[in-house]
Amino acid sequence: MKNSPPKAEARRVDFSTPDGLKILEDVSFLADGPAVALIGQNGSGKTTLLRILAGDIKPTGGVVSVVGRVGYLPQKIER
């Protein structure tokens, strides 16, 4: 069995808005499965984390590594 890297990894990821509001603080995880679900309460930072993993926005701290691509369905569709 070969030892392949995780498909998505976050190490000590932070994200704050330009006005200083902390959205994510010290988030770390490894995701190895072919499909991964992200669940949590409203306003807990799920969409922000997915946008970071998809490369839409950059974290204000920490390291993110993704093999392949991350997809998500935006809550609001821009027209």
mmJSON file of the N, C-alpha and C atoms, coordinates in Angstrom:
{"data_MODEL":{"atom_site":{
"group_PDB":["ATOM","ATOM","ATOM","ATOM","ATOM","ATOM","ATOM","ATOM","ATOM","ATOM","ATOM","ATOM","ATOM","ATOM","ATOM","ATOM","ATOM","ATOM","ATOM","ATOM","ATOM","ATOM","ATOM","ATOM","ATOM","ATOM","ATOM","ATOM","ATOM","ATOM","ATOM","ATOM","ATOM","ATOM","ATOM","ATOM","ATOM","ATOM","ATOM","ATOM","ATOM","ATOM","ATOM","ATOM","ATOM","ATOM","ATOM","ATOM","ATOM","ATOM","ATOM","ATOM","ATOM","ATOM","ATOM","ATOM","ATOM","ATOM","ATOM","ATOM","ATOM","ATOM","ATOM","ATOM","ATOM","ATOM","ATOM","ATOM","ATOM","ATOM","ATOM","ATOM","ATOM","ATOM","ATOM","ATOM","ATOM","ATOM","ATOM","ATOM","ATOM","ATOM","ATOM","ATOM","ATOM","ATOM","ATOM","ATOM","ATOM","ATOM","ATOM","ATOM","ATOM","ATOM","ATOM","ATOM","ATOM","ATOM","ATOM","ATOM","ATOM","ATOM","ATOM","ATOM","ATOM","ATOM","ATOM","ATOM","ATOM","ATOM","ATOM","ATOM","ATOM","ATOM","ATOM","ATOM","ATOM","ATOM","ATOM","ATOM","ATOM","ATOM","ATOM","ATOM","ATOM","ATOM","ATOM","ATOM","ATOM","ATOM","ATOM","ATOM","ATOM","ATOM","ATOM","ATOM","ATOM","ATOM","ATOM","ATOM","ATOM","ATOM","ATOM","ATOM","ATOM","ATOM","ATOM","ATOM","ATOM","ATOM","ATOM","ATOM","ATOM","ATOM","ATOM","ATOM","ATOM","ATOM","ATOM","ATOM","ATOM","ATOM","ATOM","ATOM","ATOM","ATOM","ATOM","ATOM","ATOM","ATOM","ATOM","ATOM","ATOM","ATOM","ATOM","ATOM","ATOM","ATOM","ATOM","ATOM","ATOM","ATOM","ATOM","ATOM","ATOM","ATOM","ATOM","ATOM","ATOM","ATOM","ATOM","ATOM","ATOM","ATOM","ATOM","ATOM","ATOM","ATOM","ATOM","ATOM","ATOM","ATOM","ATOM","ATOM","ATOM","ATOM","ATOM","ATOM","ATOM","ATOM","ATOM","ATOM","ATOM","ATOM","ATOM","ATOM","ATOM","ATOM","ATOM","ATOM","ATOM","ATOM","ATOM","ATOM","ATOM","ATOM","ATOM","ATOM","ATOM","ATOM","ATOM","ATOM","ATOM","ATOM","ATOM","ATOM","ATOM"],
"id":[1,2,3,4,5,6,7,8,9,10,11,12,13,14,15,16,17,18,19,20,21,22,23,24,25,26,27,28,29,30,31,32,33,34,35,36,37,38,39,40,41,42,43,44,45,46,47,48,49,50,51,52,53,54,55,56,57,58,59,60,61,62,63,64,65,66,67,68,69,70,71,72,73,74,75,76,77,78,79,80,81,82,83,84,85,86,87,88,89,90,91,92,93,94,95,96,97,98,99,100,101,102,103,104,105,106,107,108,109,110,111,112,113,114,115,116,117,118,119,120,121,122,123,124,125,126,127,128,129,130,131,132,133,134,135,136,137,138,139,140,141,142,143,144,145,146,147,148,149,150,151,152,153,154,155,156,157,158,159,160,161,162,163,164,165,166,167,168,169,170,171,172,173,174,175,176,177,178,179,180,181,182,183,184,185,186,187,188,189,190,191,192,193,194,195,196,197,198,199,200,201,202,203,204,205,206,207,208,209,210,211,212,213,214,215,216,217,218,219,220,221,222,223,224,225,226,227,228,229,230,231,232,233,234,235,236,237],
"type_symbol":["N","C","C","N","C","C","N","C","C","N","C","C","N","C","C","N","C","C","N","C","C","N","C","C","N","C","C","N","C","C","N","C","C","N","C","C","N","C","C","N","C","C","N","C","C","N","C","C","N","C","C","N","C","C","N","C","C","N","C","C","N","C","C","N","C","C","N","C","C","N","C","C","N","C","C","N","C","C","N","C","C","N","C","C","N","C","C","N","C","C","N","C","C","N","C","C","N","C","C","N","C","C","N","C","C","N","C","C","N","C","C","N","C","C","N","C","C","N","C","C","N","C","C","N","C","C","N","C","C","N","C","C","N","C","C","N","C","C","N","C","C","N","C","C","N","C","C","N","C","C","N","C","C","N","C","C","N","C","C","N","C","C","N","C","C","N","C","C","N","C","C","N","C","C","N","C","C","N","C","C","N","C","C","N","C","C","N","C","C","N","C","C","N","C","C","N","C","C","N","C","C","N","C","C","N","C","C","N","C","C","N","C","C","N","C","C","N","C","C","N","C","C","N","C","C","N","C","C","N","C","C","N","C","C","N","C","C"],
"label_atom_id":["N","CA","C","N","CA","C","N","CA","C","N","CA","C","N","CA","C","N","CA","C","N","CA","C","N","CA","C","N","CA","C","N","CA","C","N","CA","C","N","CA","C","N","CA","C","N","CA","C","N","CA","C","N","CA","C","N","CA","C","N","CA","C","N","CA","C","N","CA","C","N","CA","C","N","CA","C","N","CA","C","N","CA","C","N","CA","C","N","CA","C","N","CA","C","N","CA","C","N","CA","C","N","CA","C","N","CA","C","N","CA","C","N","CA","C","N","CA","C","N","CA","C","N","CA","C","N","CA","C","N","CA","C","N","CA","C","N","CA","C","N","CA","C","N","CA","C","N","CA","C","N","CA","C","N","CA","C","N","CA","C","N","CA","C","N","CA","C","N","CA","C","N","CA","C","N","CA","C","N","CA","C","N","CA","C","N","CA","C","N","CA","C","N","CA","C","N","CA","C","N","CA","C","N","CA","C","N","CA","C","N","CA","C","N","CA","C","N","CA","C","N","CA","C","N","CA","C","N","CA","C","N","CA","C","N","CA","C","N","CA","C","N","CA","C","N","CA","C","N","CA","C","N","CA","C","N","CA","C","N","CA","C","N","CA","C","N","CA","C","N","CA","C","N","CA","C"],
"label_alt_id":[null,null,null,null,null,null,null,null,null,null,null,null,null,null,null,null,null,null,null,null,null,null,null,null,null,null,null,null,null,null,null,null,null,null,null,null,null,null,null,null,null,null,null,null,null,null,null,null,null,null,null,null,null,null,null,null,null,null,null,null,null,null,null,null,null,null,null,null,null,null,null,null,null,null,null,null,null,null,null,null,null,null,null,null,null,null,null,null,null,null,null,null,null,null,null,null,null,null,null,null,null,null,null,null,null,null,null,null,null,null,null,null,null,null,null,null,null,null,null,null,null,null,null,null,null,null,null,null,null,null,null,null,null,null,null,null,null,null,null,null,null,null,null,null,null,null,null,null,null,null,null,null,null,null,null,null,null,null,null,null,null,null,null,null,null,null,null,null,null,null,null,null,null,null,null,null,null,null,null,null,null,null,null,null,null,null,null,null,null,null,null,null,null,null,null,null,null,null,null,null,null,null,null,null,null,null,null,null,null,null,null,null,null,null,null,null,null,null,null,null,null,null,null,null,null,null,null,null,null,null,null,null,null,null,null,null,null],
"label_comp_id":["MET","MET","MET","LYS","LYS","LYS","ASN","ASN","ASN","SER","SER","SER","PRO","PRO","PRO","PRO","PRO","PRO","LYS","LYS","LYS","ALA","ALA","ALA","GLU","GLU","GLU","ALA","ALA","ALA","ARG","ARG","ARG","ARG","ARG","ARG","VAL","VAL","VAL","ASP","ASP","ASP","PHE","PHE","PHE","SER","SER","SER","THR","THR","THR","PRO","PRO","PRO","ASP","ASP","ASP","GLY","GLY","GLY","LEU","LEU","LEU","LYS","LYS","LYS","ILE","ILE","ILE","LEU","LEU","LEU","GLU","GLU","GLU","ASP","ASP","ASP","VAL","VAL","VAL","SER","SER","SER","PHE","PHE","PHE","LEU","LEU","LEU","ALA","ALA","ALA","ASP","ASP","ASP","GLY","GLY","GLY","PRO","PRO","PRO","ALA","ALA","ALA","VAL","VAL","VAL","ALA","ALA","ALA","LEU","LEU","LEU","ILE","ILE","ILE","GLY","GLY","GLY","GLN","GLN","GLN","ASN","ASN","ASN","GLY","GLY","GLY","SER","SER","SER","GLY","GLY","GLY","LYS","LYS","LYS","THR","THR","THR","THR","THR","THR","LEU","LEU","LEU","LEU","LEU","LEU","ARG","ARG","ARG","ILE","ILE","ILE","LEU","LEU","LEU","ALA","ALA","ALA","GLY","GLY","GLY","ASP","ASP","ASP","ILE","ILE","ILE","LYS","LYS","LYS","PRO","PRO","PRO","THR","THR","THR","GLY","GLY","GLY","GLY","GLY","GLY","VAL","VAL","VAL","VAL","VAL","VAL","SER","SER","SER","VAL","VAL","VAL","VAL","VAL","VAL","GLY","GLY","GLY","ARG","ARG","ARG","VAL","VAL","VAL","GLY","GLY","GLY","TYR","TYR","TYR","LEU","LEU","LEU","PRO","PRO","PRO","GLN","GLN","GLN","LYS","LYS","LYS","ILE","ILE","ILE","GLU","GLU","GLU","ARG","ARG","ARG"],
"label_asym_id":["A","A","A","A","A","A","A","A","A","A","A","A","A","A","A","A","A","A","A","A","A","A","A","A","A","A","A","A","A","A","A","A","A","A","A","A","A","A","A","A","A","A","A","A","A","A","A","A","A","A","A","A","A","A","A","A","A","A","A","A","A","A","A","A","A","A","A","A","A","A","A","A","A","A","A","A","A","A","A","A","A","A","A","A","A","A","A","A","A","A","A","A","A","A","A","A","A","A","A","A","A","A","A","A","A","A","A","A","A","A","A","A","A","A","A","A","A","A","A","A","A","A","A","A","A","A","A","A","A","A","A","A","A","A","A","A","A","A","A","A","A","A","A","A","A","A","A","A","A","A","A","A","A","A","A","A","A","A","A","A","A","A","A","A","A","A","A","A","A","A","A","A","A","A","A","A","A","A","A","A","A","A","A","A","A","A","A","A","A","A","A","A","A","A","A","A","A","A","A","A","A","A","A","A","A","A","A","A","A","A","A","A","A","A","A","A","A","A","A","A","A","A","A","A","A","A","A","A","A","A","A","A","A","A","A","A","A"],
"label_entity_id":["1","1","1","1","1","1","1","1","1","1","1","1","1","1","1","1","1","1","1","1","1","1","1","1","1","1","1","1","1","1","1","1","1","1","1","1","1","1","1","1","1","1","1","1","1","1","1","1","1","1","1","1","1","1","1","1","1","1","1","1","1","1","1","1","1","1","1","1","1","1","1","1","1","1","1","1","1","1","1","1","1","1","1","1","1","1","1","1","1","1","1","1","1","1","1","1","1","1","1","1","1","1","1","1","1","1","1","1","1","1","1","1","1","1","1","1","1","1","1","1","1","1","1","1","1","1","1","1","1","1","1","1","1","1","1","1","1","1","1","1","1","1","1","1","1","1","1","1","1","1","1","1","1","1","1","1","1","1","1","1","1","1","1","1","1","1","1","1","1","1","1","1","1","1","1","1","1","1","1","1","1","1","1","1","1","1","1","1","1","1","1","1","1","1","1","1","1","1","1","1","1","1","1","1","1","1","1","1","1","1","1","1","1","1","1","1","1","1","1","1","1","1","1","1","1","1","1","1","1","1","1","1","1","1","1","1","1"],
"label_seq_id":[1,1,1,2,2,2,3,3,3,4,4,4,5,5,5,6,6,6,7,7,7,8,8,8,9,9,9,10,10,10,11,11,11,12,12,12,13,13,13,14,14,14,15,15,15,16,16,16,17,17,17,18,18,18,19,19,19,20,20,20,21,21,21,22,22,22,23,23,23,24,24,24,25,25,25,26,26,26,27,27,27,28,28,28,29,29,29,30,30,30,31,31,31,32,32,32,33,33,33,34,34,34,35,35,35,36,36,36,37,37,37,38,38,38,39,39,39,40,40,40,41,41,41,42,42,42,43,43,43,44,44,44,45,45,45,46,46,46,47,47,47,48,48,48,49,49,49,50,50,50,51,51,51,52,52,52,53,53,53,54,54,54,55,55,55,56,56,56,57,57,57,58,58,58,59,59,59,60,60,60,61,61,61,62,62,62,63,63,63,64,64,64,65,65,65,66,66,66,67,67,67,68,68,68,69,69,69,70,70,70,71,71,71,72,72,72,73,73,73,74,74,74,75,75,75,76,76,76,77,77,77,78,78,78,79,79,79],
"pdbx_PDB_ins_code":[null,null,null,null,null,null,null,null,null,null,null,null,null,null,null,null,null,null,null,null,null,null,null,null,null,null,null,null,null,null,null,null,null,null,null,null,null,null,null,null,null,null,null,null,null,null,null,null,null,null,null,null,null,null,null,null,null,null,null,null,null,null,null,null,null,null,null,null,null,null,null,null,null,null,null,null,null,null,null,null,null,null,null,null,null,null,null,null,null,null,null,null,null,null,null,null,null,null,null,null,null,null,null,null,null,null,null,null,null,null,null,null,null,null,null,null,null,null,null,null,null,null,null,null,null,null,null,null,null,null,null,null,null,null,null,null,null,null,null,null,null,null,null,null,null,null,null,null,null,null,null,null,null,null,null,null,null,null,null,null,null,null,null,null,null,null,null,null,null,null,null,null,null,null,null,null,null,null,null,null,null,null,null,null,null,null,null,null,null,null,null,null,null,null,null,null,null,null,null,null,null,null,null,null,null,null,null,null,null,null,null,null,null,null,null,null,null,null,null,null,null,null,null,null,null,null,null,null,null,null,null,null,null,null,null,null,null],
"Cartn_x":[0.845,0.0,0.89,0.683,1.508,0.954,1.849,1.484,1.28,0.029,-0.24,-0.597,-0.343,-0.657,-2.164,-2.611,-4.046,-4.557,-5.833,-6.411,-6.574,-6.833,-6.916,-6.363,-5.571,-4.994,-4.981,-5.365,-5.298,-4.511,-3.557,-2.767,-2.815,-3.471,-3.553,-4.057,-5.128,-5.683,-6.497,-6.255,-7.01,-7.582,-8.714,-9.231,-9.958,-9.564,-10.213,-10.595,-11.693,-12.115,-11.195,-11.2,-10.34,-10.583,-11.804,-12.074,-11.744,-11.15,-10.652,-11.565,-12.721,-13.629,-13.045,-12.822,-12.281,-13.392,-13.176,-14.136,-13.652,-12.351,-11.73,-10.499,-10.274,-9.089,-8.514,-7.257,-6.498,-7.202,-7.675,-8.374,-7.352,-7.393,-6.501,-7.28,-7.011,-7.639,-6.948,-7.193,-6.776,-8.029,-8.181,-9.312,-8.753,-8.952,-8.405,-9.438,-10.698,-11.722,-12.036,-12.709,-13.11,-14.178,-14.928,-15.92,-15.899,-15.998,-15.961,-17.09,-17.808,-18.882,-18.414,-18.816,-18.49,-19.801,-19.967,-21.202,-20.89,-21.835,-21.676,-22.824,-22.872,-23.942,-23.829,-24.944,-24.937,-23.966,-23.182,-22.255,-20.972,-20.711,-19.515,-18.271,-18.408,-17.242,-17.089,-18.107,-18.02,-17.761,-18.539,-18.378,-17.031,-16.601,-15.286,-14.192,-14.273,-13.268,-13.29,-14.456,-14.545,-14.001,-14.265,-13.729,-12.202,-11.65,-10.19,-9.654,-10.27,-9.827,-9.964,-10.989,-11.202,-10.283,-9.603,-8.688,-9.352,-10.616,-11.313,-10.773,-10.4,-9.818,-8.605,-7.732,-6.531,-6.728,-6.212,-6.301,-5.409,-5.745,-4.889,-3.765,-3.827,-2.757,-2.88,-1.789,-1.798,-1.461,-1.541,-1.159,-2.268,-2.58,-3.588,-2.952,-3.214,-2.727,-3.882,-4.1,-5.182,-4.624,-4.895,-4.55,-5.838,-5.843,-7.075,-7.797,-9.114,-9.858,-10.99,-11.397,-12.496,-13.66,-14.823,-16.009,-17.008,-17.751,-18.821,-19.898,-21.111,-22.219,-22.38,-22.136,-22.255,-23.663,-23.743,-25.049,-25.796,-25.046,-25.643,-25.017,-25.858,-25.354,-25.298,-24.111,-23.928,-24.407,-25.086,-25.566,-24.915],
"Cartn_y":[-1.176,0.0,1.238,2.147,3.342,4.404,5.239,6.289,7.587,7.881,9.077,10.252,11.473,12.643,12.813,13.493,13.733,14.589,14.465,15.256,16.717,16.972,18.345,18.37,19.372,19.522,20.999,21.278,22.63,22.548,23.444,23.484,24.882,24.979,26.213,27.401,27.158,28.172,29.202,30.454,31.587,32.366,33.015,33.966,35.072,36.3,37.487,38.409,39.118,40.097,41.311,42.17,43.362,44.262,44.238,45.065,44.355,43.154,42.463,41.417,41.147,40.133,38.746,37.942,36.59,35.645,34.978,33.994,32.581,32.319,31.028,31.28,30.398,30.531,29.153,28.933,27.725,26.433,26.402,25.232,24.289,23.018,22.007,20.73,20.088,18.804,18.174,16.873,16.123,15.49,15.54,14.902,13.968,12.661,11.661,10.97,11.068,10.293,10.815,9.992,10.429,11.525,11.561,12.612,12.951,14.227,14.686,15.679,15.562,16.504,17.424,18.656,19.643,20.108,19.849,20.234,21.114,21.941,22.81,23.793,24.543,25.511,26.659,27.321,28.512,29.531,30.145,31.18,30.667,29.363,28.802,28.849,29.307,29.438,28.356,27.53,26.432,26.956,27.918,28.457,29.141,29.862,30.513,29.471,28.395,27.333,26.699,26.432,25.85,26.81,28.093,29.072,29.12,28.953,28.893,27.642,26.492,25.239,25.269,25.95,26.05,27.085,27.88,28.885,30.21,30.4,31.658,32.804,32.488,33.482,32.871,33.709,33.232,33.351,32.377,32.499,33.646,34.203,35.244,34.63,33.321,32.616,31.129,30.422,28.974,28.521,27.203,26.582,25.66,25.741,24.881,24.178,22.878,22.1,21.267,21.335,20.58,19.856,18.549,17.762,17.608,18.035,18.023,19.341,19.284,20.526,20.328,21.414,21.415,22.15,21.565,22.214,22.472,23.539,23.84,24.615,24.588,25.333,26.603,27.768,29.022,29.22,29.867,30.151,31.199,32.156,33.22,33.161,33.141,33.092,34.523,34.954,36.303,36.342,37.403,37.552,38.733],
"Cartn_z":[0.0,0.0,0.0,-0.975,-1.016,-0.075,0.383,1.33,0.551,0.158,-0.639,0.277,-0.201,0.611,0.75,1.804,1.944,0.792,0.489,-0.593,-0.203,1.059,1.556,2.975,3.239,4.569,4.926,6.151,6.698,7.999,8.143,9.373,9.97,11.11,11.899,11.066,10.315,9.418,10.189,9.876,10.408,9.235,9.481,8.5,9.247,8.937,9.495,8.353,8.522,7.526,7.616,6.585,6.623,7.835,8.374,9.561,10.874,10.781,11.965,12.577,11.973,12.504,12.234,13.3,13.145,12.722,11.589,11.092,11.416,11.203,11.521,12.369,13.338,14.183,14.493,14.073,14.4,13.955,12.711,12.162,11.529,11.928,11.359,11.086,9.938,9.628,8.425,8.241,7.045,6.458,5.139,4.471,3.403,3.578,2.669,1.802,2.148,1.462,0.07,-0.719,-2.053,-1.984,-0.882,-0.657,0.828,1.116,2.505,2.691,3.803,4.124,5.25,5.163,6.184,6.794,8.092,8.757,9.955,10.321,11.476,11.542,12.613,12.809,11.819,11.574,10.737,11.308,10.421,10.853,11.469,11.365,12.001,11.119,9.847,8.981,7.931,7.738,6.753,5.344,4.919,3.567,3.418,4.414,4.368,4.22,4.985,4.883,3.491,2.957,1.613,0.559,0.703,-0.246,-0.177,1.014,1.162,0.473,0.73,0.111,-1.406,-1.914,-3.361,-4.0,-3.19,-3.723,-4.054,-3.66,-3.921,-3.076,-1.846,-0.932,-0.246,0.263,0.954,2.465,3.223,4.677,5.159,6.296,6.875,7.702,7.918,8.614,8.374,8.553,8.403,6.994,6.794,5.524,5.054,3.749,3.133,1.944,1.83,0.701,0.159,-1.17,-1.796,-3.014,-3.093,-4.269,-5.06,-6.317,-7.102,-6.906,-6.891,-6.693,-5.716,-5.118,-4.16,-4.801,-4.762,-5.295,-4.182,-4.343,-3.4,-4.133,-3.606,-4.179,-3.359,-3.962,-3.209,-2.669,-1.5,-0.898,-1.707,-2.254,-3.06,-4.436,-5.455,-6.821,-7.358,-7.769,-8.301,-9.742,-10.112,-11.49,-12.134],
"occupancy":[1.0,1.0,1.0,1.0,1.0,1.0,1.0,1.0,1.0,1.0,1.0,1.0,1.0,1.0,1.0,1.0,1.0,1.0,1.0,1.0,1.0,1.0,1.0,1.0,1.0,1.0,1.0,1.0,1.0,1.0,1.0,1.0,1.0,1.0,1.0,1.0,1.0,1.0,1.0,1.0,1.0,1.0,1.0,1.0,1.0,1.0,1.0,1.0,1.0,1.0,1.0,1.0,1.0,1.0,1.0,1.0,1.0,1.0,1.0,1.0,1.0,1.0,1.0,1.0,1.0,1.0,1.0,1.0,1.0,1.0,1.0,1.0,1.0,1.0,1.0,1.0,1.0,1.0,1.0,1.0,1.0,1.0,1.0,1.0,1.0,1.0,1.0,1.0,1.0,1.0,1.0,1.0,1.0,1.0,1.0,1.0,1.0,1.0,1.0,1.0,1.0,1.0,1.0,1.0,1.0,1.0,1.0,1.0,1.0,1.0,1.0,1.0,1.0,1.0,1.0,1.0,1.0,1.0,1.0,1.0,1.0,1.0,1.0,1.0,1.0,1.0,1.0,1.0,1.0,1.0,1.0,1.0,1.0,1.0,1.0,1.0,1.0,1.0,1.0,1.0,1.0,1.0,1.0,1.0,1.0,1.0,1.0,1.0,1.0,1.0,1.0,1.0,1.0,1.0,1.0,1.0,1.0,1.0,1.0,1.0,1.0,1.0,1.0,1.0,1.0,1.0,1.0,1.0,1.0,1.0,1.0,1.0,1.0,1.0,1.0,1.0,1.0,1.0,1.0,1.0,1.0,1.0,1.0,1.0,1.0,1.0,1.0,1.0,1.0,1.0,1.0,1.0,1.0,1.0,1.0,1.0,1.0,1.0,1.0,1.0,1.0,1.0,1.0,1.0,1.0,1.0,1.0,1.0,1.0,1.0,1.0,1.0,1.0,1.0,1.0,1.0,1.0,1.0,1.0,1.0,1.0,1.0,1.0,1.0,1.0,1.0,1.0,1.0,1.0,1.0,1.0,1.0,1.0,1.0,1.0,1.0,1.0],
"B_iso_or_equiv":[0.0,0.0,0.0,0.0,0.0,0.0,0.0,0.0,0.0,0.0,0.0,0.0,0.0,0.0,0.0,0.0,0.0,0.0,0.0,0.0,0.0,0.0,0.0,0.0,0.0,0.0,0.0,0.0,0.0,0.0,0.0,0.0,0.0,0.0,0.0,0.0,0.0,0.0,0.0,0.0,0.0,0.0,0.0,0.0,0.0,0.0,0.0,0.0,0.0,0.0,0.0,0.0,0.0,0.0,0.0,0.0,0.0,0.0,0.0,0.0,0.0,0.0,0.0,0.0,0.0,0.0,0.0,0.0,0.0,0.0,0.0,0.0,0.0,0.0,0.0,0.0,0.0,0.0,0.0,0.0,0.0,0.0,0.0,0.0,0.0,0.0,0.0,0.0,0.0,0.0,0.0,0.0,0.0,0.0,0.0,0.0,0.0,0.0,0.0,0.0,0.0,0.0,0.0,0.0,0.0,0.0,0.0,0.0,0.0,0.0,0.0,0.0,0.0,0.0,0.0,0.0,0.0,0.0,0.0,0.0,0.0,0.0,0.0,0.0,0.0,0.0,0.0,0.0,0.0,0.0,0.0,0.0,0.0,0.0,0.0,0.0,0.0,0.0,0.0,0.0,0.0,0.0,0.0,0.0,0.0,0.0,0.0,0.0,0.0,0.0,0.0,0.0,0.0,0.0,0.0,0.0,0.0,0.0,0.0,0.0,0.0,0.0,0.0,0.0,0.0,0.0,0.0,0.0,0.0,0.0,0.0,0.0,0.0,0.0,0.0,0.0,0.0,0.0,0.0,0.0,0.0,0.0,0.0,0.0,0.0,0.0,0.0,0.0,0.0,0.0,0.0,0.0,0.0,0.0,0.0,0.0,0.0,0.0,0.0,0.0,0.0,0.0,0.0,0.0,0.0,0.0,0.0,0.0,0.0,0.0,0.0,0.0,0.0,0.0,0.0,0.0,0.0,0.0,0.0,0.0,0.0,0.0,0.0,0.0,0.0,0.0,0.0,0.0,0.0,0.0,0.0,0.0,0.0,0.0,0.0,0.0,0.0],
"pdbx_formal_charge":[null,null,null,null,null,null,null,null,null,null,null,null,null,null,null,null,null,null,null,null,null,null,null,null,null,null,null,null,null,null,null,null,null,null,null,null,null,null,null,null,null,null,null,null,null,null,null,null,null,null,null,null,null,null,null,null,null,null,null,null,null,null,null,null,null,null,null,null,null,null,null,null,null,null,null,null,null,null,null,null,null,null,null,null,null,null,null,null,null,null,null,null,null,null,null,null,null,null,null,null,null,null,null,null,null,null,null,null,null,null,null,null,null,null,null,null,null,null,null,null,null,null,null,null,null,null,null,null,null,null,null,null,null,null,null,null,null,null,null,null,null,null,null,null,null,null,null,null,null,null,null,null,null,null,null,null,null,null,null,null,null,null,null,null,null,null,null,null,null,null,null,null,null,null,null,null,null,null,null,null,null,null,null,null,null,null,null,null,null,null,null,null,null,null,null,null,null,null,null,null,null,null,null,null,null,null,null,null,null,null,null,null,null,null,null,null,null,null,null,null,null,null,null,null,null,null,null,null,null,null,null,null,null,null,null,null,null],
"auth_seq_id":[1,1,1,2,2,2,3,3,3,4,4,4,5,5,5,6,6,6,7,7,7,8,8,8,9,9,9,10,10,10,11,11,11,12,12,12,13,13,13,14,14,14,15,15,15,16,16,16,17,17,17,18,18,18,19,19,19,20,20,20,21,21,21,22,22,22,23,23,23,24,24,24,25,25,25,26,26,26,27,27,27,28,28,28,29,29,29,30,30,30,31,31,31,32,32,32,33,33,33,34,34,34,35,35,35,36,36,36,37,37,37,38,38,38,39,39,39,40,40,40,41,41,41,42,42,42,43,43,43,44,44,44,45,45,45,46,46,46,47,47,47,48,48,48,49,49,49,50,50,50,51,51,51,52,52,52,53,53,53,54,54,54,55,55,55,56,56,56,57,57,57,58,58,58,59,59,59,60,60,60,61,61,61,62,62,62,63,63,63,64,64,64,65,65,65,66,66,66,67,67,67,68,68,68,69,69,69,70,70,70,71,71,71,72,72,72,73,73,73,74,74,74,75,75,75,76,76,76,77,77,77,78,78,78,79,79,79],
"auth_comp_id":["MET","MET","MET","LYS","LYS","LYS","ASN","ASN","ASN","SER","SER","SER","PRO","PRO","PRO","PRO","PRO","PRO","LYS","LYS","LYS","ALA","ALA","ALA","GLU","GLU","GLU","ALA","ALA","ALA","ARG","ARG","ARG","ARG","ARG","ARG","VAL","VAL","VAL","ASP","ASP","ASP","PHE","PHE","PHE","SER","SER","SER","THR","THR","THR","PRO","PRO","PRO","ASP","ASP","ASP","GLY","GLY","GLY","LEU","LEU","LEU","LYS","LYS","LYS","ILE","ILE","ILE","LEU","LEU","LEU","GLU","GLU","GLU","ASP","ASP","ASP","VAL","VAL","VAL","SER","SER","SER","PHE","PHE","PHE","LEU","LEU","LEU","ALA","ALA","ALA","ASP","ASP","ASP","GLY","GLY","GLY","PRO","PRO","PRO","ALA","ALA","ALA","VAL","VAL","VAL","ALA","ALA","ALA","LEU","LEU","LEU","ILE","ILE","ILE","GLY","GLY","GLY","GLN","GLN","GLN","ASN","ASN","ASN","GLY","GLY","GLY","SER","SER","SER","GLY","GLY","GLY","LYS","LYS","LYS","THR","THR","THR","THR","THR","THR","LEU","LEU","LEU","LEU","LEU","LEU","ARG","ARG","ARG","ILE","ILE","ILE","LEU","LEU","LEU","ALA","ALA","ALA","GLY","GLY","GLY","ASP","ASP","ASP","ILE","ILE","ILE","LYS","LYS","LYS","PRO","PRO","PRO","THR","THR","THR","GLY","GLY","GLY","GLY","GLY","GLY","VAL","VAL","VAL","VAL","VAL","VAL","SER","SER","SER","VAL","VAL","VAL","VAL","VAL","VAL","GLY","GLY","GLY","ARG","ARG","ARG","VAL","VAL","VAL","GLY","GLY","GLY","TYR","TYR","TYR","LEU","LEU","LEU","PRO","PRO","PRO","GLN","GLN","GLN","LYS","LYS","LYS","ILE","ILE","ILE","GLU","GLU","GLU","ARG","ARG","ARG"],
"auth_asym_id":["A","A","A","A","A","A","A","A","A","A","A","A","A","A","A","A","A","A","A","A","A","A","A","A","A","A","A","A","A","A","A","A","A","A","A","A","A","A","A","A","A","A","A","A","A","A","A","A","A","A","A","A","A","A","A","A","A","A","A","A","A","A","A","A","A","A","A","A","A","A","A","A","A","A","A","A","A","A","A","A","A","A","A","A","A","A","A","A","A","A","A","A","A","A","A","A","A","A","A","A","A","A","A","A","A","A","A","A","A","A","A","A","A","A","A","A","A","A","A","A","A","A","A","A","A","A","A","A","A","A","A","A","A","A","A","A","A","A","A","A","A","A","A","A","A","A","A","A","A","A","A","A","A","A","A","A","A","A","A","A","A","A","A","A","A","A","A","A","A","A","A","A","A","A","A","A","A","A","A","A","A","A","A","A","A","A","A","A","A","A","A","A","A","A","A","A","A","A","A","A","A","A","A","A","A","A","A","A","A","A","A","A","A","A","A","A","A","A","A","A","A","A","A","A","A","A","A","A","A","A","A","A","A","A","A","A","A"],
"auth_atom_id":["N","CA","C","N","CA","C","N","CA","C","N","CA","C","N","CA","C","N","CA","C","N","CA","C","N","CA","C","N","CA","C","N","CA","C","N","CA","C","N","CA","C","N","CA","C","N","CA","C","N","CA","C","N","CA","C","N","CA","C","N","CA","C","N","CA","C","N","CA","C","N","CA","C","N","CA","C","N","CA","C","N","CA","C","N","CA","C","N","CA","C","N","CA","C","N","CA","C","N","CA","C","N","CA","C","N","CA","C","N","CA","C","N","CA","C","N","CA","C","N","CA","C","N","CA","C","N","CA","C","N","CA","C","N","CA","C","N","CA","C","N","CA","C","N","CA","C","N","CA","C","N","CA","C","N","CA","C","N","CA","C","N","CA","C","N","CA","C","N","CA","C","N","CA","C","N","CA","C","N","CA","C","N","CA","C","N","CA","C","N","CA","C","N","CA","C","N","CA","C","N","CA","C","N","CA","C","N","CA","C","N","CA","C","N","CA","C","N","CA","C","N","CA","C","N","CA","C","N","CA","C","N","CA","C","N","CA","C","N","CA","C","N","CA","C","N","CA","C","N","CA","C","N","CA","C","N","CA","C","N","CA","C","N","CA","C","N","CA","C","N","CA","C","N","CA","C"],
"pdbx_PDB_model_num":[1,1,1,1,1,1,1,1,1,1,1,1,1,1,1,1,1,1,1,1,1,1,1,1,1,1,1,1,1,1,1,1,1,1,1,1,1,1,1,1,1,1,1,1,1,1,1,1,1,1,1,1,1,1,1,1,1,1,1,1,1,1,1,1,1,1,1,1,1,1,1,1,1,1,1,1,1,1,1,1,1,1,1,1,1,1,1,1,1,1,1,1,1,1,1,1,1,1,1,1,1,1,1,1,1,1,1,1,1,1,1,1,1,1,1,1,1,1,1,1,1,1,1,1,1,1,1,1,1,1,1,1,1,1,1,1,1,1,1,1,1,1,1,1,1,1,1,1,1,1,1,1,1,1,1,1,1,1,1,1,1,1,1,1,1,1,1,1,1,1,1,1,1,1,1,1,1,1,1,1,1,1,1,1,1,1,1,1,1,1,1,1,1,1,1,1,1,1,1,1,1,1,1,1,1,1,1,1,1,1,1,1,1,1,1,1,1,1,1,1,1,1,1,1,1,1,1,1,1,1,1,1,1,1,1,1,1]
}}}
